[in-house]
Amino acid sequence: MASIGDPAVIRVRTRLDDAAIAQVTALIQRVTDHDGMRPVSEHVWLHLKEGGDPRGQHLVAVDPDGKVVGYAHLDVTDPVDGPSAEVAVDPEHRRLGLGRLLVEELIGLSPDGRLRLWAHGEQAGATELATGMGFTHARVLWQLRRSLYAPLPRAEFPPGIEVRTFVVGQDEDAWLDLNARAFVALPDQGGWTRPDLERRLREPWFSADGFLMAWDSDQLAGFHWTKVHGRLGSDHQHHHQPIGEVYVVGIEPSHRGTGLGKALTLAGLHHLRALDLSQAMLYVDETNTAAISLYEGLGFARWDTDVLFRRSAAPEST
């Protein structure tokens, strides 16, 4: 347990009970309302709602009145890139040292002193904190958006490709196998396990109608999984008009360069437009110039940015 004068103490937990889940959820909603974006990724959010899992640790900062005013999640499962973390601090408790204390605690919990720290949105406070603590700028994700009212070309698939929707209880293994091959260079996506997939299939936003599977005979050649944020009656955490997302597009390596990726993207956008949605969004690594070129060619433009900061292990003393 760490302390920050009188205002708050930080407790480290591997599991959260229902009361703690509710308090942390309320904190994240306050931060989201203040900053205009959720301070944690979908991966962390899904695990948080279930109290966590053996792969993560929760750091919960509580003030003297028992109110949760800070939260951090630590994942130490990646031996190559090192532990990763995300931090949320109550807007009324910023500039008091709580964010720094949470990050110091995260560094202390890292097995080798390394830490990757995600900041959602290009916020000056997060950048100042990270760089001031010796983190370096490592990776940037762009959020792109496009109007679904604008003209949308037809989806023209390569010869021999048949498209159908995902079948729960039948397509999981084929999808996991292709997902791993398609995202070898992105372990955050390619490393999904069956529980990771099934957790999302149980989410209220999941719809098999928006999960398109492209088959070349009996081989899965590609997929486009779409998502809807804020659909009325399914996710009361969102306070905005529903928006569609190009959630994941994956292509079998042997089918790249055939136009399948573009066709699947367009098919998914047509699906989202048929739901009477006005906008679509997606995330893409800023170094993935081929994907950015494809999406910009389909009318997407840069909307926001997520930044990854990295801290190397401290040098050993001699």
N, C-alpha and C positions, 0 to 999 in steps of 0.2 A: 504494500500500500504506500502510495506517495502522497505528499500534501503540498498545497500552495497557500501558505499562510493560513488564514481562517476561512477563505471563501469556499474551498472545495477539497475533497480527497478523491484519489483515483483508486478504484478497485479493479483487479484483473480477474476475469472469469473465463472459463472454457464453455460454460453453459449459462444461459440467462433464464430465469423463471418468468412466468407470465407477467408479473408486476413490472419486472425490469424491462421486458420486451415492450410493454405499453409505454413506459417512461422514455425509453430510447426512441421509440417510434414518434412520440410527441416532440422530442427534441429535434429529430430530423425534419419533421413537418415545420417546426418553427424556423429552422435554418432555410428550408426550401422556400417558405413564404417570404423570408427576408431577402435571400440572395437570388431568387428566381430560378434556382436549379437545385436538384437533390445533391447533397454532399457526399453520397456514397454510390457506388456502382450497383447495377442490378444484381451481380453476383453476391455482393455483401448483403444487399437488401433482402434477397431471398433467404439466405442463411440466417440473418437476424430475425426474420419473422418466425422461424422455427426454433429459435433459441440458440442457434449455432451448430457446429459440427466439429468432429475431432481435428479438423484441419485448421481451425482458426481460434483466436483468442479475442475476447472483448475487454476493452478498457473503458470503464464507466466512471465519469467524474460527477460527484454528488456534492451539493452545497450543504451548509449546516441545517437547512430546513428539509433535507431529503430530496430536493429537486435535482434531476439529472441535468447538468449544464454542459457536459462534454462527453464525447464518445469517440473511440477509435477501434478499428478492426485490424488485426494482424494475421497474415497468412504466411506460414513459413515452409510451405510444401515444395517450393521451386528451388532445388539445389543448384541450378545453373545461374539463374538471374538473381536469386536471393529473395528474402522476405519482402512482402509488399504490404502497404498499409494505407488506410484512408481515415481522415479525421474530420469531426464536426464539433464546432464550439458554438454555444448559444450566443446569439448576437449581443445580448446584454452582458456577457462575460468575456468579450474580446478585449484585447490590449491590456490584459491583466496577467499575462504569463501562462495562462492555462493551456493554450495551444502548444507552446514550447515545452511545457511539462509533459504533455501527452506524447509528443514526439521523443523526448528524452527517455520516457518510459518504454516506448516502442523500440528504440535503439538498444536499451538495456535488455529487452526480451529477445532480441535477435540473436540466434545461435552464433553468428560470426561477426556481428557488428555492422553488417551491410543492411541497407534498407532502401526499398523503392517506395516513394510517397506520391500518391495521386492527388492532384488538385483539379477539381471539376470547375471549369471556367477559368478564364484568365483574370484572376483576382489578385490585385496588388498585395493584399495582406498575406495570402498564401505564398506568393513568390518571395516576399520579404522574409517571411519566417523560414522557408526552406533554404534559401541562399544564405541567410544569416547563420544557419546551423551547419553549413558546410556541404549542403546538397548541390548537385549540379543538374542542369537541365538535360534530360535524357530522351524524351519522346513526346510527341504531340499527336493527339487525335483531333481531327476536324469533325464537327457536326455540320452536315450539309442539309439544305431543305429545298423543296420545290413546290410550287402550287400544283394541285391536282385539277385545277380549272384550266390550266394552260394546255395547249395541244399535246397529245400523247401518241406517239407512233404505235402501229400495230406490232405485236410480238411475232416475229418470224423465226421459227425454229429450224435448225439444220435437219436434213433428211434423216428419217429413221428414229427421230426422237418422239416419244409419247409422254405427255404430262398428265399426271393425276395428283390428287391430294394425299397427304400423309395419312396412313392408317395406323392408329394407335394399337399396339399389341402385335403388329406385323413388321413395321418398317424401322424399328429402333436400331437393330444391329447394322442394317445396311447404311443407315444415316450416320451412325457413330463411326463406322469404318471409313466412309467417304470424308466426313468432317475431319478426321485425324490426318488423312492424306492431303486434303486441300489446304490445311492450315499448319503444316509442319513448322513454318517459321513463326507462327503466332501461337505459342503454347497456351495462352489464356483462353483461346477458342479451341484449338486442336486437341487440347488435353482433356476435354469434357469426358466424364465417365457416364455410365448409364444412370446412376442416381442424379447426376447433374441434369441430364436430359429429362428424366421423369419428374424432377422437381418443377421444371418449367411446364411440362405437359399438364401438371395439376394447377397451374396458375389460372386465375379467373380470366385473364386476357387471352389465354390460348384458344385458338380456333384452327381445327384441321383444314378448314376451307381456305385459310390463308397460308398453308404450308405446302408449297408446290414441289413435287418430285418429278424430275425429268429422267426418263428411262431410255436406254439404248438396248433394246431387247431385254435381257434379264439383268443388265448392269445399271446401277444407279450412276448417271452421268453428271447430275448436278441437282441443286435444290435452291429454292428461294423461300425463306421463312419470313413472313411478314408479321407485324405486331400492331396493335392499336392501343395507344395511350389515352386513358381518360374516357373510355367508352362508358356512357351513362348506364348505371345499374351494375357495373362490374368492378369499378375501382374508384372508391370515394376518396382516395388520397390525392387525386389530381384536381386542381382548381383552374382548369382551362378547357377550351374546346378540344374534343378528341382530335388526335393527330396520328396518322399512320407512320409506320417505320419499316424501312428495308432492314430487317433485323439481322439476318445472315444470308449471304449468297455464297455458295460453295460449288466449285467445278472440279470434276475429276481431271487430274493433270493431263491425261491423254486427250481430253476434249477441249482444252484451252485453245484459243485462237480460232474456234469454229463459229463464233457468234452466239454460243449458247448462253454465256453470262449476260449479254445484252438482252437476249430474248426472255430469259427468266426474270430479269429485273423489270422489264416492261410488263410482263404478265402479272407480276406481283403488284405493280403500280395500278394496272387496270383493275385488279381485285380491290385495292384500297379505294379507288375512285368509285367503284360500284357500291361501296358502303356509304357513299355520300360524304366522304371526308374531303376537306378542303386543302390539306397539306400532307406532305410526306417528308420524313427525315431519315438520316442514316449517319453512322459514324465510320470514319476511314482514317487510317494512319497517314499522316502528311507525307511520308516517304513512299507511299503506294501510288506513284504517279500514274500508273496504268489505270487503276481503279478510279482515281480522281478524274482522269481524262474521260473515262467512260461515263461517270455520273454527271460531270459538267456538260457533256454532250447530250445528256438526257434532260438538261434543264435545271440541275441542282446547282446551288450556290452556297458558299461558306456562310455559316450562321453563328457558330460558337466553337470554342476550343477547350480541350482537356489536356493538362500538362502532367507529365511524369518526371519527378525529380529522383535522383539516385545518390545514395551515400555509400562510398566504398568503406571497407573495414578499416578501422583505425590502425595505423602502423604499430607493429610490436615494439615495445621499449627495449633498449639494449643496455 
